[in-house]
Amino acid sequence: MAAVLAACLALPLVACADSDAKPQRQIDVHDPVMAKEGDTYYLFSTGPGITIYSSPDMKHWTYSGRGFDGQPDWAKSVSPTFNGHLWAPDIVEHDGRFYLYYSVSAFGKNTSAIGVTVSPTLDPNAPDYGWEDQGIVVRSIPHRDHWNAIDPAVIFDKDGTPWMSFGSFWEGLKLVKLDPSLTRLAEPQEWHTIARGDRQKYQPVDKAGSEELEAPFIFEKNGYYYLFISRGLCCKGDESTYRLAVGRSKSVTGPYLDKDGVDMANGGGTPLISGNKAWPGLGHNSAYTFDGKDYLVLHAYESADNGLQKLKIMNIEWDKDLWPVIDPAELDSYQGFKVK
């Protein structure tokens, strides 16, 4: 007993509160994005109303509410079969306000729209906390549009101009300029195709097709814009084939070239990290610099837990040619837990 007590005194209290307690289960999130306000990290995930967590250390996460108590008023008008789950958020801070982008859609369809809601703070205990929906930013309509308005990610270029990348399957991933309000498209509109796959000809335009790519995220570093994308299939547990690829450009609008010089708009993309036996699929990443360190944030499906998706926060290193390098061992070494 003395040996057990001594061992417990050397460990965090949560690990030894009960020597017979079950191991903590890692936090399950999908399509994670993050922001930091003050000394607190905030995590946003696909789910009813967009699920929000907070943490002091990026490892111990406390449930902190939702972006919506219900669903956007306009959601059913875009997607009649919408089930209340808002997909693939993005979070950005600008001029003292936080902009939370989200997707309304139905699986395998492009009856979709990207909306945005705004709050002056991320702290749910602050007196001025509260999300105010700004409505639709961009919408895709079957037969009219050969792209899918989901998976948004916003970046400001070197001149301070806001851009939003988005897309899933169909005829590739798009980049569009935003109005300075960040709530609608700039006029006149400016669109770019930044990544495509191998969509076969003559496929019906109302079908997702064979072009397995989605979730673009642009990260500025080293004098480049790096475009991360997810390839393969998500959301299939142990059968998921999700994996990450990357390219880069000196211009936010592209072209984004891989290590071999192939344009991602022509099917290029250097593999970054893929799944393994324990984590068969991983993807839908975001990327950040916090306190001088670069991080890749994503979800991975865990074989040991029936293919349930888990949060992974991994260090980004850079090789001599300034390409990102991810250590697959961090899939096992990083563990995040829901503490309340």
C-alpha positions as CSV (number, residue, x, y, z in Angstrom):
1,M,0.0,0.0,0.0
2,A,2.9,2.4,0.8
3,A,4.4,1.8,-2.6
4,V,1.0,2.5,-4.3
5,L,0.6,5.7,-2.2
6,A,4.1,6.8,-3.0
7,A,3.5,6.3,-6.7
8,C,0.3,8.2,-6.6
9,L,1.9,11.2,-4.9
10,A,4.3,11.4,-7.8
11,L,1.5,11.7,-10.3
12,P,-1.2,14.3,-11.0
13,L,-4.2,13.9,-8.6
14,V,-6.6,13.2,-11.5
15,A,-4.6,10.1,-12.3
16,C,-4.7,8.6,-8.8
17,A,-8.0,9.8,-7.4
18,D,-9.1,6.2,-7.5
19,S,-6.5,3.4,-8.1
20,D,-9.2,1.3,-9.6
21,A,-10.6,4.1,-11.9
22,K,-10.9,3.5,-15.6
23,P,-8.3,5.3,-17.8
24,Q,-9.5,8.7,-18.9
25,R,-11.0,8.7,-22.3
26,Q,-9.5,11.2,-24.8
27,I,-11.8,14.0,-25.9
28,D,-13.7,13.3,-29.1
29,V,-14.1,16.2,-31.5
30,H,-14.5,16.5,-35.3
31,D,-13.0,19.2,-37.6
32,P,-11.3,21.0,-34.7
33,V,-10.2,24.7,-34.8
34,M,-8.7,26.8,-32.1
35,A,-8.2,30.3,-30.8
36,K,-6.5,31.9,-27.8
37,E,-7.8,34.7,-25.8
38,G,-5.7,35.8,-22.8
39,D,-4.2,32.7,-21.3
40,T,-7.0,30.4,-22.4
41,Y,-7.2,28.2,-25.4
42,Y,-10.6,27.6,-27.0
43,L,-11.5,24.6,-29.2
44,F,-14.5,24.5,-31.6
45,S,-15.9,21.3,-33.1
46,T,-18.6,20.0,-35.4
47,G,-21.7,19.2,-33.4
48,P,-25.1,20.6,-32.4
49,G,-24.7,24.4,-32.5
50,I,-20.9,24.0,-32.7
51,T,-19.4,22.6,-29.5
52,I,-16.9,24.8,-27.6
53,Y,-14.3,23.8,-25.1
54,S,-11.7,25.8,-23.1
55,S,-8.3,24.8,-21.7
56,P,-5.3,26.4,-19.9
57,D,-2.8,24.0,-21.5
58,M,-4.3,22.5,-24.7
59,K,-4.6,19.1,-22.9
60,H,-7.4,19.4,-20.2
61,W,-10.6,20.7,-21.9
62,T,-13.7,22.0,-20.2
63,Y,-17.1,22.2,-22.0
64,S,-17.9,25.9,-22.5
65,G,-21.2,25.9,-24.3
66,R,-22.2,26.1,-27.9
67,G,-22.2,28.8,-30.6
68,F,-26.0,28.3,-31.0
69,D,-28.5,27.1,-28.5
70,G,-30.6,25.7,-31.4
71,Q,-29.8,26.2,-35.1
72,P,-29.6,29.2,-37.4
73,D,-33.0,30.5,-38.4
74,W,-32.2,30.1,-42.1
75,A,-30.7,26.6,-42.0
76,K,-33.8,24.6,-43.1
77,S,-34.3,27.0,-46.1
78,V,-30.9,25.9,-47.4
79,S,-30.9,22.3,-46.4
80,P,-34.4,20.9,-45.7
81,T,-33.0,17.7,-44.2
82,F,-30.6,19.6,-41.9
83,N,-30.4,17.7,-38.5
84,G,-29.0,20.5,-36.3
85,H,-25.4,19.5,-36.5
86,L,-23.3,22.4,-37.7
87,W,-20.2,21.3,-39.5
88,A,-16.6,22.3,-39.9
89,P,-16.2,25.6,-38.0
90,D,-13.5,28.2,-38.3
91,I,-12.7,30.9,-35.8
92,V,-10.8,34.1,-36.4
93,E,-10.2,37.3,-34.4
94,H,-10.4,40.7,-36.0
95,D,-10.6,44.2,-34.5
96,G,-11.5,42.9,-31.1
97,R,-14.3,40.6,-32.3
98,F,-14.4,36.8,-32.9
99,Y,-15.9,35.5,-36.1
100,L,-17.1,31.9,-35.9
101,Y,-17.8,30.4,-39.3
102,Y,-19.8,27.2,-39.7
103,S,-21.4,25.0,-42.4
104,V,-25.0,23.9,-42.9
105,S,-25.4,20.9,-45.2
106,A,-26.5,17.3,-45.6
107,F,-24.0,14.4,-46.1
108,G,-23.1,13.9,-49.8
109,K,-25.1,16.9,-51.1
110,N,-24.1,20.4,-52.0
111,T,-27.3,21.9,-50.7
112,S,-25.0,23.9,-48.5
113,A,-24.1,27.2,-47.0
114,I,-21.4,28.8,-44.9
115,G,-22.6,31.2,-42.2
116,V,-20.9,33.3,-39.5
117,T,-21.8,34.4,-36.0
118,V,-19.9,37.0,-34.0
119,S,-19.0,37.6,-30.3
120,P,-16.8,40.3,-28.6
121,T,-15.2,37.6,-26.5
122,L,-14.8,33.8,-26.2
123,D,-15.1,33.8,-22.4
124,P,-18.6,32.5,-21.5
125,N,-18.3,34.1,-18.1
126,A,-17.7,37.6,-19.5
127,P,-20.6,40.1,-19.2
128,D,-20.5,40.9,-22.9
129,Y,-20.2,37.3,-24.1
130,G,-22.8,36.3,-26.7
131,W,-23.0,35.1,-30.3
132,E,-24.9,37.2,-32.9
133,D,-25.6,35.4,-36.2
134,Q,-24.8,37.4,-39.3
135,G,-26.4,34.9,-41.7
136,I,-25.1,33.4,-44.9
137,V,-21.7,34.2,-46.4
138,V,-21.8,31.9,-49.4
139,R,-24.2,29.2,-50.6
140,S,-24.1,26.4,-53.1
141,I,-27.1,25.2,-55.0
142,P,-27.3,21.8,-56.8
143,H,-27.1,21.9,-60.6
144,R,-26.2,25.6,-60.5
145,D,-22.9,25.3,-58.6
146,H,-20.2,22.6,-59.2
147,W,-18.7,23.1,-55.7
148,N,-19.8,22.6,-52.2
149,A,-20.1,25.5,-49.7
150,I,-18.7,23.8,-46.5
151,D,-15.4,23.6,-44.7
152,P,-14.6,27.4,-44.4
153,A,-11.2,28.8,-43.3
154,V,-10.4,32.5,-43.3
155,I,-6.9,34.1,-43.7
156,F,-5.7,37.6,-44.0
157,D,-3.1,38.1,-46.6
158,K,0.0,40.2,-46.2
159,D,-2.0,43.3,-47.2
160,G,-4.7,42.6,-44.6
161,T,-7.2,41.5,-47.2
162,P,-9.5,38.7,-45.9
163,W,-10.0,35.5,-47.9
164,M,-12.0,32.4,-47.3
165,S,-11.0,29.0,-48.6
166,F,-13.7,26.2,-48.6
167,G,-14.9,23.2,-50.4
168,S,-15.4,19.5,-50.5
169,F,-15.5,17.0,-53.4
170,W,-17.3,18.2,-56.6
171,E,-14.9,20.2,-58.8
172,G,-12.4,21.2,-56.1
173,L,-11.6,23.7,-53.4
174,K,-12.1,27.4,-53.8
175,L,-10.7,30.7,-52.5
176,V,-12.9,33.8,-52.4
177,K,-12.3,37.3,-51.3
178,L,-14.3,38.6,-48.3
179,D,-15.8,42.0,-47.7
180,P,-14.0,43.9,-44.9
181,S,-17.0,43.1,-42.7
182,L,-16.0,39.4,-42.9
183,T,-19.7,38.6,-43.2
184,R,-20.2,38.5,-47.0
185,L,-18.3,38.2,-50.3
186,A,-16.4,41.2,-51.6
187,E,-17.8,42.9,-54.7
188,P,-16.9,42.6,-57.4
189,Q,-16.4,38.9,-56.5
190,E,-13.0,37.3,-56.9
191,W,-12.8,33.5,-57.0
192,H,-9.9,31.1,-57.4
193,T,-9.7,27.3,-57.7
194,I,-6.8,26.3,-55.4
195,A,-7.0,22.5,-55.4
196,R,-8.6,19.8,-57.5
197,G,-8.5,16.0,-57.7
198,D,-9.3,13.5,-60.5
199,R,-13.1,14.0,-60.9
200,Q,-14.2,11.7,-63.7
201,K,-15.9,13.3,-66.7
202,Y,-19.7,13.0,-67.2
203,Q,-20.5,12.6,-63.5
204,P,-23.8,14.2,-62.5
205,V,-23.2,17.7,-61.2
206,D,-25.5,17.1,-58.2
207,K,-23.3,14.2,-57.0
208,A,-20.1,14.5,-54.9
209,G,-18.2,12.4,-57.4
210,S,-14.8,10.8,-57.1
211,E,-12.7,13.9,-56.2
212,E,-11.8,12.9,-52.6
213,L,-10.5,16.2,-51.2
214,E,-11.9,18.8,-48.8
215,A,-11.1,21.0,-45.8
216,P,-8.6,23.5,-47.1
217,F,-6.6,25.5,-44.5
218,I,-4.1,28.2,-45.4
219,F,-1.3,29.0,-43.0
220,E,1.2,31.8,-43.5
221,K,4.8,31.1,-42.5
222,N,8.4,31.4,-43.8
223,G,7.4,33.8,-46.5
224,Y,4.9,31.3,-47.9
225,Y,1.3,30.5,-47.8
226,Y,0.9,26.8,-47.0
227,L,-2.3,25.1,-48.2
228,F,-3.2,22.0,-46.2
229,I,-6.0,19.7,-47.6
230,S,-7.6,16.4,-46.5
231,R,-7.8,13.6,-49.0
232,G,-9.7,10.3,-48.8
233,L,-12.9,9.6,-46.9
234,C,-13.7,10.8,-43.4
235,C,-16.4,9.7,-41.0
236,K,-16.1,5.9,-41.5
237,G,-14.4,5.0,-38.2
238,D,-11.9,2.3,-38.8
239,E,-12.6,2.4,-42.5
240,S,-11.7,6.0,-42.8
241,T,-9.0,6.8,-45.4
242,Y,-8.5,10.5,-44.4
243,R,-5.0,11.8,-44.8
244,L,-3.2,15.2,-45.3
245,A,-1.4,16.8,-48.2
246,V,0.3,20.2,-48.6
247,G,1.5,22.7,-51.1
248,R,2.7,26.3,-50.9
249,S,2.7,29.6,-52.8
250,K,4.2,33.0,-52.5
251,S,0.7,34.4,-53.2
252,V,-2.5,33.7,-51.2
253,T,-4.3,33.1,-54.5
254,G,-1.9,30.5,-55.7
255,P,-0.8,28.6,-57.6
256,Y,0.0,26.2,-54.7
257,L,2.7,23.8,-55.8
258,D,3.9,20.6,-54.1
259,K,7.5,19.5,-53.6
260,D,7.6,18.3,-57.2
261,G,6.3,21.6,-58.6
262,V,2.8,20.2,-59.4
263,D,0.0,22.7,-59.0
264,M,-2.6,21.5,-56.5
265,A,-5.2,22.8,-58.9
266,N,-4.0,20.1,-61.2
267,G,-4.1,17.3,-58.7
268,G,-0.8,18.0,-56.9
269,G,-0.1,17.9,-53.2
270,T,2.7,16.4,-51.2
271,P,1.6,13.8,-48.6
272,L,2.1,15.2,-45.1
273,I,0.8,12.5,-42.7
274,S,-1.4,9.4,-43.1
275,G,-3.1,7.0,-40.8
276,N,-1.7,3.8,-39.3
277,K,-3.0,0.7,-37.6
278,A,-3.9,2.5,-34.4
279,W,-5.2,5.7,-36.1
280,P,-6.4,4.6,-39.6
281,G,-7.6,8.0,-40.7
282,L,-6.8,11.5,-39.8
283,G,-7.5,15.0,-41.2
284,H,-9.5,18.1,-41.4
285,N,-6.6,20.1,-39.9
286,S,-6.0,23.7,-38.9
287,A,-2.7,25.2,-38.1
288,Y,-1.6,27.9,-35.6
289,T,1.3,29.7,-33.9
290,F,0.9,29.9,-30.2
291,D,3.6,31.4,-28.0
292,G,6.2,31.0,-30.8
293,K,5.5,27.4,-31.6
294,D,3.6,26.0,-34.6
295,Y,0.9,23.4,-34.2
296,L,-1.2,21.2,-36.4
297,V,-4.7,20.6,-35.0
298,L,-6.8,17.7,-36.4
299,H,-8.9,14.7,-35.5
300,A,-7.9,11.1,-35.9
301,Y,-10.0,7.9,-35.7
302,E,-8.9,5.6,-32.9
303,S,-9.1,1.8,-33.7
304,A,-9.0,0.9,-30.0
305,D,-12.2,2.9,-29.4
306,N,-14.4,1.7,-32.2
307,G,-13.1,4.3,-34.7
308,L,-14.2,7.2,-32.6
309,Q,-12.6,10.6,-33.6
310,K,-10.1,12.1,-31.1
311,L,-8.4,15.5,-30.9
312,K,-4.7,15.6,-31.9
313,I,-2.5,18.7,-31.5
314,M,0.9,18.0,-33.1
315,N,4.1,20.0,-33.4
316,I,5.0,21.4,-36.8
317,E,8.7,21.3,-37.6
318,W,10.3,22.7,-40.8
319,D,12.9,21.0,-42.9
320,K,15.8,22.8,-44.6
321,D,13.7,23.6,-47.6
322,L,10.9,25.1,-45.3
323,W,8.4,22.3,-45.8
324,P,6.4,21.2,-42.8
325,V,7.3,17.9,-41.0
326,I,5.0,16.1,-38.7
327,D,6.1,13.2,-36.4
328,P,3.5,10.4,-36.5
329,A,4.6,9.3,-33.0
330,E,2.7,12.3,-31.7
331,L,-0.6,10.6,-32.6
332,D,0.0,8.4,-29.6
333,S,1.9,10.9,-27.4
334,Y,-0.7,13.7,-27.5
335,Q,-3.7,13.0,-25.3
336,G,-6.4,15.6,-24.6
337,F,-9.1,15.0,-22.0
338,K,-12.5,16.4,-21.1
339,V,-12.2,17.3,-17.4
340,K,-15.8,18.6,-16.8
